[in-house]
Amino acid sequence: MNYLFEKSCSGEIGYDDILYILGLEAGAELDSVFEAAYKVKLKYVGNTAYMRGIVEFSNVCGCDCYYCGIRKSAKGLVRYTMSEDEIVEAAMESYRLGYGSTVIQGGELRSPEFTRKFESIIRQLKEKSDGKLGITLSLGEQDLETYQRWFDAGAHRYLLRIESSNPELFASLHPSSQNFDSRVDALRLLRTAGYQVGTGVMIGLPGQRLEDLANDVLFFKKMDIDMIGMGPFIPHDLTPMRDSIPDFESKKDSQLLLGLKMIAATRLCLRDVNIASTTALQALAHDGREQGLLAGANIIMPNVTEVKYRESYQLYNGKPCTDENASMCRSCLGRRVESIGESIGYNQWGDSPHFANRTR
Ligand code: SAH
């Protein structure tokens, strides 16, 4: 499969190659695709995995995405919102553990108070860490002024998944108040504000074709995205999509494999971006994140949220590690990453080389 490596290096991986990769069954041919993607990873971003300690600050959400376990209409879960101090404390735990960066993620609200709260949190984190903690936000769609205030306060990366680059599929997953075009606009606003911009999709959605996924990869490329976070779709019991994939249990392996193929295809096509090996992969197999690293990902997002909140932040069924605290996570991860011959970039930001290349 060396031709894929060569083709990637000359920037020529296109739709047909991606579709071919996504269509492969497990076996020798697919293994050599993963090897080619891994070689591209080594060449463009190296074999160091960078950490972002994730703080899941609230499951109160103004959105009603049909797939998501913390959607506004989900009944029967305990809603929580961490205080400013709790969020700062959890993010600083990520700093103390040597992760170098934090991701602040949660339900999405839009209000002057929400903007102010995170502006203050970002400033405190910068102050307490002497400017050393890298801050990624995942706070949904906001206006340019809000994005700018958070950037000016010290956040420098932002994750906002497009969920699917097919507008019809996007529309089938969201109420009409959540609009595909405004999400694409938000990605542009984030760039204008100066962020390293991350996006991603859910993989294996009902009604999603391999062609859609191939177009998703091309969308990342067209939008000149710096970071990718994507993972398999996993139904959640409290959502309208709970039964959207019949007999999901028996499809876990193929869902995981499709997620890994997307990582490999994205690495081969985009080369120098950061790609997360997401928790959704780990929810499908205990070593799902290691498999993600071997397929071409280079970022891991260990959970640093206080254990008492973790049960309440379940975007999908079977979320792993809800009973482990942050330091247990740290040692477990260290072993896992070393087991595949990689090292962890402790105390480093591990920024997307693509961002440096595009803004040079
Ligand atoms: N409001 C924030 C965080 C949302 S949750 C934001 O907009 O960025 C983060 C991601 O979890 C979502 O973008 C979605 O892709 C993923 N997610 C939600 N429900 C899921 C499910 N059932 N299966 C897999 N991924 C899911």
Residues whose N, C-alpha, C, O or C-beta is under 5 A from the ligand:
A	BS01	SAH	Y67 C68 G69 G106 G107 E108 S138 L139 G140 L159 L160 R161 M202 P232 F233 I234 P235 H236 A280 L315 Y316
